[in-house]
Amino acid sequence: MLYLLVLLGGAYWYAATYGVFLGLPPFLPVLLWDYTGEHTYDLILRGTDDAIKVKVRGELRRGRLEVWITNKAGRRLTRPKRFEKTFQGVVKKRLEPGRYTIHFGFREARGWARLDWVSTKFEHW
């Protein structure tokens, strides 16, 4: 029992000192404890009339989440969209075929978030 208490105390100390990011987006929700960092995910768009759609949902008791999209050269294609407290939102950008990167930036975040992204094709009207 003492070993378990020491292990839990060490995990709490680590989370409070360095922050913790637990989860596997887009499949599992992410649990955050005082986490500051940036995660990037690469996408390749092929075809015509493509778009990247990023859906986020969650609840942060502290901190914030920012989402933006860049191209292969690193140029931002969307403004960072900020999410705080209880949130649900979409970042969508119509793009040409090519390589793109989705950025998720966390700042002192504590809570949970579900991050999901997909490349889609627009229908012609």
CYANA upper distance limits for C-alpha pairs under 8 A (distance plus 0.5 A):
  1 MET  CA      5 LEU  CA      6.88
  2 LEU  CA      6 VAL  CA      6.70
  3 TYR  CA      7 LEU  CA      6.66
  4 LEU  CA      8 LEU  CA      6.67
  5 LEU  CA      9 GLY  CA      6.53
  6 VAL  CA     10 GLY  CA      6.58
  7 LEU  CA     11 ALA  CA      6.70
  8 LEU  CA     12 TYR  CA      6.65
  9 GLY  CA     13 TRP  CA      6.64
 10 GLY  CA     14 TYR  CA      6.61
 11 ALA  CA     15 ALA  CA      6.65
 12 TYR  CA     16 ALA  CA      6.60
 13 TRP  CA     17 THR  CA      6.53
 14 TYR  CA     18 TYR  CA      6.20
 14 TYR  CA     19 GLY  CA      7.37
 14 TYR  CA     20 VAL  CA      8.40
 15 ALA  CA     19 GLY  CA      4.89
 15 ALA  CA     20 VAL  CA      5.76
 15 ALA  CA     33 TRP  CA      6.59
 15 ALA  CA     34 ASP  CA      7.41
 16 ALA  CA     33 TRP  CA      7.76
 16 ALA  CA     34 ASP  CA      6.96
 18 TYR  CA     34 ASP  CA      8.02
 18 TYR  CA     35 TYR  CA      7.71
 19 GLY  CA     32 LEU  CA      7.95
 19 GLY  CA     33 TRP  CA      5.87
 19 GLY  CA     34 ASP  CA      5.16
 19 GLY  CA     35 TYR  CA      4.67
 19 GLY  CA     36 THR  CA      7.37
 20 VAL  CA     31 LEU  CA      8.21
 20 VAL  CA     32 LEU  CA      6.10
 20 VAL  CA     33 TRP  CA      5.56
 20 VAL  CA     34 ASP  CA      7.23
 20 VAL  CA     35 TYR  CA      5.98
 21 PHE  CA     30 VAL  CA      7.18
 21 PHE  CA     31 LEU  CA      6.41
 21 PHE  CA     32 LEU  CA      5.42
 21 PHE  CA     33 TRP  CA      7.38
 21 PHE  CA     35 TYR  CA      6.95
 22 LEU  CA     30 VAL  CA      5.97
 22 LEU  CA     31 LEU  CA      5.55
 22 LEU  CA     32 LEU  CA      7.05
 23 GLY  CA     28 LEU  CA      6.21
 23 GLY  CA     29 PRO  CA      6.37
 23 GLY  CA     30 VAL  CA      4.81
 23 GLY  CA     31 LEU  CA      6.78
 24 LEU  CA     28 LEU  CA      5.63
 24 LEU  CA     29 PRO  CA      7.47
 24 LEU  CA     30 VAL  CA      7.17
 25 PRO  CA     29 PRO  CA      7.05
 25 PRO  CA     30 VAL  CA      7.40
 25 PRO  CA    114 ARG  CA      7.64
 25 PRO  CA    115 LEU  CA      6.22
 25 PRO  CA    116 ASP  CA      7.20
 26 PRO  CA    114 ARG  CA      7.66
 26 PRO  CA    115 LEU  CA      5.91
 26 PRO  CA    116 ASP  CA      5.17
 26 PRO  CA    117 TRP  CA      7.53
 27 PHE  CA    116 ASP  CA      8.23
 28 LEU  CA    114 ARG  CA      7.48
 29 PRO  CA    112 TRP  CA      7.27
 29 PRO  CA    113 ALA  CA      6.18
 29 PRO  CA    114 ARG  CA      4.92
 29 PRO  CA    115 LEU  CA      7.52
 30 VAL  CA    112 TRP  CA      5.98
 30 VAL  CA    113 ALA  CA      5.75
 30 VAL  CA    114 ARG  CA      6.55
 30 VAL  CA    115 LEU  CA      8.24
 31 LEU  CA    110 ARG  CA      8.31
 31 LEU  CA    111 GLY  CA      6.58
 31 LEU  CA    112 TRP  CA      5.02
 31 LEU  CA    113 ALA  CA      7.25
 32 LEU  CA    109 ALA  CA      6.60
 32 LEU  CA    110 ARG  CA      5.45
 32 LEU  CA    111 GLY  CA      5.74
 32 LEU  CA    112 TRP  CA      6.22
 32 LEU  CA    113 ALA  CA      8.44
 33 TRP  CA    108 GLU  CA      8.40
 33 TRP  CA    109 ALA  CA      6.80
 33 TRP  CA    110 ARG  CA      4.90
 33 TRP  CA    111 GLY  CA      7.00
 34 ASP  CA     62 ARG  CA      8.37
 34 ASP  CA     63 GLY  CA      8.36
 34 ASP  CA    107 ARG  CA      8.47
 34 ASP  CA    108 GLU  CA      5.19
 34 ASP  CA    109 ALA  CA      5.49
 34 ASP  CA    110 ARG  CA      5.53
 35 TYR  CA    106 PHE  CA      7.09
 35 TYR  CA    107 ARG  CA      6.99
 35 TYR  CA    108 GLU  CA      5.53
 35 TYR  CA    109 ALA  CA      5.58
 35 TYR  CA    110 ARG  CA      7.24
 36 THR  CA    105 GLY  CA      8.14
 36 THR  CA    106 PHE  CA      5.54
 36 THR  CA    107 ARG  CA      4.94
 36 THR  CA    108 GLU  CA      5.52
 36 THR  CA    109 ALA  CA      7.08
 37 GLY  CA    105 GLY  CA      6.42
 37 GLY  CA    106 PHE  CA      5.78
 37 GLY  CA    107 ARG  CA      7.16
 38 GLU  CA    103 HIS  CA      7.28
 38 GLU  CA    104 PHE  CA      6.05
 38 GLU  CA    105 GLY  CA      4.78
 38 GLU  CA    106 PHE  CA      6.58
 39 HIS  CA    103 HIS  CA      6.36
 39 HIS  CA    104 PHE  CA      5.69
 39 HIS  CA    105 GLY  CA      6.98
 40 THR  CA    101 THR  CA      6.88
 40 THR  CA    102 ILE  CA      6.04
 40 THR  CA    103 HIS  CA      5.11
 40 THR  CA    104 PHE  CA      6.85
 41 TYR  CA    101 THR  CA      6.05
 41 TYR  CA    102 ILE  CA      5.71
 41 TYR  CA    103 HIS  CA      7.22
 42 ASP  CA     99 ARG  CA      7.69
 42 ASP  CA    100 TYR  CA      6.32
 42 ASP  CA    101 THR  CA      4.92
 42 ASP  CA    102 ILE  CA      6.87
 43 LEU  CA     99 ARG  CA      6.36
 43 LEU  CA    100 TYR  CA      5.78
 43 LEU  CA    101 THR  CA      6.55
 43 LEU  CA    102 ILE  CA      8.22
 43 LEU  CA    119 SER  CA      8.26
 44 ILE  CA     97 PRO  CA      7.86
 44 ILE  CA     98 GLY  CA      6.13
 44 ILE  CA     99 ARG  CA      5.02
 44 ILE  CA    100 TYR  CA      6.77
 45 LEU  CA     50 ASP  CA      7.15
 45 LEU  CA     51 ALA  CA      8.34
 45 LEU  CA     96 GLU  CA      7.88
 45 LEU  CA     97 PRO  CA      5.18
 45 LEU  CA     98 GLY  CA      5.70
 45 LEU  CA     99 ARG  CA      6.88
 45 LEU  CA    100 TYR  CA      8.26
 45 LEU  CA    119 SER  CA      7.32
 46 ARG  CA     50 ASP  CA      7.85
 46 ARG  CA     97 PRO  CA      5.31
 46 ARG  CA     98 GLY  CA      7.17
 47 GLY  CA     97 PRO  CA      6.56
 48 THR  CA     96 GLU  CA      7.41
 48 THR  CA     97 PRO  CA      7.32
 48 THR  CA    121 LYS  CA      8.03
 49 ASP  CA     94 ARG  CA      7.66
 49 ASP  CA     95 LEU  CA      7.61
 49 ASP  CA     96 GLU  CA      7.46
 49 ASP  CA    121 LYS  CA      6.17
 49 ASP  CA    122 PHE  CA      6.15
 49 ASP  CA    123 GLU  CA      8.48
 50 ASP  CA     94 ARG  CA      6.51
 50 ASP  CA     95 LEU  CA      6.16
 50 ASP  CA     96 GLU  CA      6.87
 50 ASP  CA     97 PRO  CA      7.41
 50 ASP  CA    119 SER  CA      7.31
 50 ASP  CA    120 THR  CA      6.14
 50 ASP  CA    121 LYS  CA      5.06
 50 ASP  CA    122 PHE  CA      6.81
 51 ALA  CA     92 LYS  CA      7.43
 51 ALA  CA     93 LYS  CA      5.97
 51 ALA  CA     94 ARG  CA      4.64
 51 ALA  CA     95 LEU  CA      5.77
 51 ALA  CA     96 GLU  CA      8.37
 51 ALA  CA    119 SER  CA      6.06
 51 ALA  CA    120 THR  CA      5.73
 51 ALA  CA    121 LYS  CA      6.64
 51 ALA  CA    122 PHE  CA      7.71
 52 ILE  CA     92 LYS  CA      6.17
 52 ILE  CA     93 LYS  CA      5.99
 52 ILE  CA     94 ARG  CA      7.09
 52 ILE  CA     95 LEU  CA      7.89
 52 ILE  CA    117 TRP  CA      7.70
 52 ILE  CA    118 VAL  CA      6.43
 52 ILE  CA    119 SER  CA      5.01
 52 ILE  CA    120 THR  CA      6.76
 53 LYS  CA     90 VAL  CA      7.38
 53 LYS  CA     91 VAL  CA      6.37
 53 LYS  CA     92 LYS  CA      4.91
 53 LYS  CA     93 LYS  CA      7.19
 53 LYS  CA    117 TRP  CA      6.11
 53 LYS  CA    118 VAL  CA      5.96
 53 LYS  CA    119 SER  CA      6.68
 53 LYS  CA    120 THR  CA      7.63
 54 VAL  CA     90 VAL  CA      6.04
 54 VAL  CA     91 VAL  CA      5.56
 54 VAL  CA     92 LYS  CA      6.73
 54 VAL  CA    115 LEU  CA      7.99
 54 VAL  CA    116 ASP  CA      6.29
 54 VAL  CA    117 TRP  CA      4.75
 54 VAL  CA    118 VAL  CA      7.10
 55 LYS  CA     88 GLN  CA      8.09
 55 LYS  CA     89 GLY  CA      6.38
 55 LYS  CA     90 VAL  CA      5.05
 55 LYS  CA     91 VAL  CA      7.07
 55 LYS  CA    115 LEU  CA      6.72
 55 LYS  CA    116 ASP  CA      5.68
 55 LYS  CA    117 TRP  CA      6.57
 56 VAL  CA     87 PHE  CA      8.16
 56 VAL  CA     88 GLN  CA      6.15
 56 VAL  CA     89 GLY  CA      5.96
 56 VAL  CA     90 VAL  CA      6.89
 56 VAL  CA    113 ALA  CA      7.44
 56 VAL  CA    114 ARG  CA      6.12
 56 VAL  CA    115 LEU  CA      5.36
 56 VAL  CA    116 ASP  CA      6.82
 57 ARG  CA     86 THR  CA      8.37
 57 ARG  CA     87 PHE  CA      6.03
 57 ARG  CA     88 GLN  CA      4.68
 57 ARG  CA     89 GLY  CA      6.98
 57 ARG  CA    113 ALA  CA      6.18
 57 ARG  CA    114 ARG  CA      5.72
 57 ARG  CA    115 LEU  CA      7.42
 58 GLY  CA     85 LYS  CA      8.49
 58 GLY  CA     86 THR  CA      6.40
 58 GLY  CA     87 PHE  CA      6.03
 58 GLY  CA     88 GLN  CA      7.07
 58 GLY  CA    111 GLY  CA      8.29
 58 GLY  CA    112 TRP  CA      6.05
 58 GLY  CA    113 ALA  CA      4.57
 58 GLY  CA    114 ARG  CA      6.43
 59 GLU  CA     84 GLU  CA      8.00
 59 GLU  CA     85 LYS  CA      5.84
 59 GLU  CA     86 THR  CA      4.72
 59 GLU  CA     87 PHE  CA      6.69
 59 GLU  CA    111 GLY  CA      6.24
 59 GLU  CA    112 TRP  CA      6.04
 59 GLU  CA    113 ALA  CA      6.81
 60 LEU  CA     64 ARG  CA      7.50
 60 LEU  CA     84 GLU  CA      6.67
 60 LEU  CA     85 LYS  CA      5.11
 60 LEU  CA     86 THR  CA      6.76
 60 LEU  CA    109 ALA  CA      6.90
 60 LEU  CA    110 ARG  CA      5.96
 60 LEU  CA    111 GLY  CA      4.83
 60 LEU  CA    112 TRP  CA      6.62
 60 LEU  CA    113 ALA  CA      8.07
 61 ARG  CA     85 LYS  CA      6.28
 61 ARG  CA    109 ALA  CA      8.08
 61 ARG  CA    110 ARG  CA      6.13
 61 ARG  CA    111 GLY  CA      6.10
 62 ARG  CA     84 GLU  CA      8.28
 62 ARG  CA     85 LYS  CA      7.55
 62 ARG  CA    108 GLU  CA      7.24
 62 ARG  CA    109 ALA  CA      5.90
 62 ARG  CA    110 ARG  CA      5.63
 62 ARG  CA    111 GLY  CA      7.73
 63 GLY  CA     84 GLU  CA      7.25
 63 GLY  CA     85 LYS  CA      8.45
 63 GLY  CA    106 PHE  CA      7.99
 63 GLY  CA    107 ARG  CA      5.98
 63 GLY  CA    108 GLU  CA      5.16
 63 GLY  CA    109 ALA  CA      4.62
 63 GLY  CA    110 ARG  CA      6.94
 64 ARG  CA     82 ARG  CA      7.34
 64 ARG  CA     83 PHE  CA      6.23
 64 ARG  CA     84 GLU  CA      5.33
 64 ARG  CA     85 LYS  CA      8.07
 64 ARG  CA    106 PHE  CA      6.44
 64 ARG  CA    107 ARG  CA      5.97
 64 ARG  CA    108 GLU  CA      7.46
 64 ARG  CA    109 ALA  CA      6.16
 65 LEU  CA     82 ARG  CA      6.24
 65 LEU  CA     83 PHE  CA      5.61
 65 LEU  CA     84 GLU  CA      7.05
 65 LEU  CA    104 PHE  CA      7.31
 65 LEU  CA    105 GLY  CA      6.12
 65 LEU  CA    106 PHE  CA      5.21
 65 LEU  CA    107 ARG  CA      7.09
 65 LEU  CA    109 ALA  CA      7.82
 66 GLU  CA     80 PRO  CA      6.17
 66 GLU  CA     81 LYS  CA      5.81
 66 GLU  CA     82 ARG  CA      4.96
 66 GLU  CA     83 PHE  CA      6.70
 66 GLU  CA    103 HIS  CA      8.38
 66 GLU  CA    104 PHE  CA      6.27
 66 GLU  CA    105 GLY  CA      5.47
 66 GLU  CA    106 PHE  CA      7.04
 67 VAL  CA     80 PRO  CA      5.79
 67 VAL  CA     81 LYS  CA      5.77
 67 VAL  CA     82 ARG  CA      7.23
 67 VAL  CA     91 VAL  CA      8.05
 67 VAL  CA    102 ILE  CA      7.83
 67 VAL  CA    103 HIS  CA      6.10
 67 VAL  CA    104 PHE  CA      5.35
 67 VAL  CA    105 GLY  CA      6.93
 68 TRP  CA     76 ARG  CA      7.75
 68 TRP  CA     77 LEU  CA      8.05
 68 TRP  CA     78 THR  CA      6.06
 68 TRP  CA     79 ARG  CA      6.60
 68 TRP  CA     80 PRO  CA      5.21
 68 TRP  CA     81 LYS  CA      7.05
 68 TRP  CA     91 VAL  CA      8.23
 68 TRP  CA    102 ILE  CA      6.55
 68 TRP  CA    103 HIS  CA      5.83
 68 TRP  CA    104 PHE  CA      7.50
 69 ILE  CA     76 ARG  CA      6.49
 69 ILE  CA     77 LEU  CA      6.11
 69 ILE  CA     78 THR  CA      6.11
 69 ILE  CA    100 TYR  CA      7.51
 69 ILE  CA    101 THR  CA      6.20
 69 ILE  CA    102 ILE  CA      5.16
 69 ILE  CA    103 HIS  CA      6.59
 70 THR  CA     74 GLY  CA      5.90
 70 THR  CA     75 ARG  CA      5.79
 70 THR  CA     76 ARG  CA      4.82
 70 THR  CA     77 LEU  CA      5.77
 70 THR  CA     78 THR  CA      7.82
 70 THR  CA    100 TYR  CA      6.28
 70 THR  CA    101 THR  CA      5.75
 70 THR  CA    102 ILE  CA      7.09
 70 THR  CA    103 HIS  CA      8.26
 71 ASN  CA     75 ARG  CA      6.13
 71 ASN  CA     76 ARG  CA      7.22
 71 ASN  CA     77 LEU  CA      7.35
 71 ASN  CA     99 ARG  CA      6.81
 71 ASN  CA    100 TYR  CA      4.96
 71 ASN  CA    101 THR  CA      6.70
 72 LYS  CA     98 GLY  CA      8.35
 72 LYS  CA     99 ARG  CA      5.97
 72 LYS  CA    100 TYR  CA      6.03
 72 LYS  CA    101 THR  CA      7.69
 78 THR  CA     93 LYS  CA      7.98
 81 LYS  CA     91 VAL  CA      8.07
 83 PHE  CA     87 PHE  CA      6.67
